[in-house]
Amino acid sequence: MGDPGPGGVSKNKNPHVSETPATQLLRANKVAFTEHPYEYLEHGGAQHSAAVLGFDPFTVVKTLVMQDQDAKPLIVLMHGNRTVSTKNLARQIGAKSVEPCKPEVAQRHSGYTVGGTSPFGTRRQMPVYIESTILELPRIAINGGRRGYLVGIDPQVCVALLGATPVQCALAE
């Protein structure tokens, strides 16, 4: 039997997870999601959460807070086992350059602790860009607004709720 992926059954037997701004937004919009808590590892990233939960890292989506040359923040949603080509991203969104925000800046923009950043329920409205191949997946696991907590959703929710714009900027890790 294969990997159940983000839509499958988690090894955890539905432990209670308190609400986050992300889950509040999803519930308010009647979005069906599954909860996948796991033991957070500092600097473990999406690869770690995928391994612990038994998910394919391609289906675990990381939320990256970046900024353009004018320090305007933006969010990039990327496969857990891919990195962002900032050069390709900048060209596609009409920016001169794009770079990751420093952790404290990312936290100020999103309202989330780095490692627990969700694109849903951010403190500040930011444009959201999503690697186009993510939208081809039936289900994804994405941060639910806290370290050690992913939610399984249909990736189209990112377009419907966040207005995410598809881009092609993935590089193999």
HELIX and SHEET records of a PDB file:
HELIX    1   1 PRO A   21  ALA A   28  1                                   8    
HELIX    2   2 GLY A   45  LEU A   53  1                                   9    
HELIX    3   3 PRO A   57  THR A   59  5                                   3    
HELIX    4   4 THR A   86  ILE A   93  1                                   8    
HELIX    5   5 PRO A  103  SER A  110  1                                   8    
HELIX    6   6 SER A  132  GLU A  136  5                                   5    
HELIX    7   7 GLN A  156  LEU A  162  1                                   7    
SHEET    1   A 7 THR A  34  PRO A  37  0                                        
SHEET    2   A 7 TYR A 149  ILE A 153 -1                                        
SHEET    3   A 7 ILE A 140  ARG A 146 -1                                        
SHEET    4   A 7 VAL A  60  ASP A  68  1                                        
SHEET    5   A 7 PRO A  73  HIS A  79 -1                                        
SHEET    6   A 7 VAL A 128  GLU A 131  1                                        
SHEET    7   A 7 THR A 165  VAL A 167  1                                        
SHEET    1   B 5 THR A  34  PRO A  37  0                                        
SHEET    2   B 5 TYR A 149  ILE A 153 -1                                        
SHEET    3   B 5 ILE A 140  ARG A 146 -1                                        
SHEET    4   B 5 VAL A  60  ASP A  68  1                                        
SHEET    5   B 5 VAL A  98  PRO A 100 -1                                        
SHEET    1   C 2 ARG A  82  VAL A  84  0                                        
SHEET    2   C 2 ALA A 170  ALA A 172 -1                                        
END                                                                             
